[in-house]
Amino acid sequence: IIIECNPSSNVLIGTFKSYMSHPIFRFNNRKLVNMNSLKPNQMHVCVNTDDLGVFDTSLEFEYALLKQALLSQEDDNSNSIHGARDVMEYLDDLRNMGIEATFSS
């Protein structure tokens, strides 16, 4: 089972109002440190765009939104919580899970 997440539409019509609150980070937080003391979850998730005609987005933009949310998260001393390398590895894992879900044999 793989959970498809559509960040733009989920934030616009969901009960959470920021990308950092998106449940994708609860479903899978592999390689991300300090996710508010969340237990490591490793559900299979992928990122998608939902309805392009309604939400006017692209797959690249959806990944960029998640990247920005993670890179902008700071601790109490205004230090970045996630390093750029960890974020890119996390996004690459999401990308690979999406490829596996789409093109699995």
N, C-alpha and C positions, 0 to 999 in steps of 0.2 A: 504494500500500500504506500502510495506517495501522496503527500498533501501539497496541492497547488496553492501558492500564495500570489495574490495580485495586489502588491502594495498600494498603488494609487487608488484603486477602487475600494480596497479594504479600509483605507484611512478615510476616504470621502463618505462612505456609507456605513462604516463600522462604528462600534462604540468607543474606540480609542481614537485620539485626535492627533497623534504624532507618529512618525515612522519609527522612532525608538521604542514605542509601545507596541509595535507590531508583534503578533504572536509567533512569527517565524523565528524570533530569537529565543522563544521558549521551546518551540518544537525541535530546534536544532541549534545548539550553541557551541559546536565543535570548534576548537582552536580560539575561542573567545574567552578572555579572562575577565574576572570580576563582573559577571552578568548579574549583579545584585544578589549574589549568593545563590543563584539558581543551580540546581543540580544539573550535571551535564546530561542533556537530552540529545539523542541521536536519531530522531525520527527522520524518515526520508521526506525531504521537501524540495520543491522547485519553485522558481519564480516565473510568473507569466504576466501578460499585459491585460487580460480581461477583454473588454470591448473597445477596440481601437477607435471606433467611430464616436463613442460616448466619452471616453477618458483621454483621448488625444495624447497617447504616450507611446513609447517603444520599449522593447525589452532592455535595450541599453540604458534608457532613462530609469527604468525600474531598478536595475542594479545600481545605478548612480545614486538613487535616493537612499537605498540601503547602505551604501558605502558612506555617504555623507552623514547619515544618522549615527553610524558606528564611530566614525572619525570625530564627530562633534561631541561625543559623550565624554564628560570630564568628571574627575573625582572632586572631593571637597576642597582641594588646593588648586583647582583649575588646571590640573594636568590631564592630558589625554589618557583615557583608560586603555584604548586599543591602539596598538601600533599599526602602521600602514601595512606592513608585511602580513600581520595576522589577519587583518581585514581582507586583504587581497586573497589570501589562502582560503579564508572562509567563503568568500564570494566564488572562488574557483570551485570549491567543493559543491556549492549550490548549483553552479553551472553544470558540473559533471553529473550530479544527480538528475538534473533536467534532461541531459542527453541520454542517460541510461533509461529514464522513464519513457522517453520518446522513441528511442531506437533500440530497445532491448530485444534480444532474440528469443 
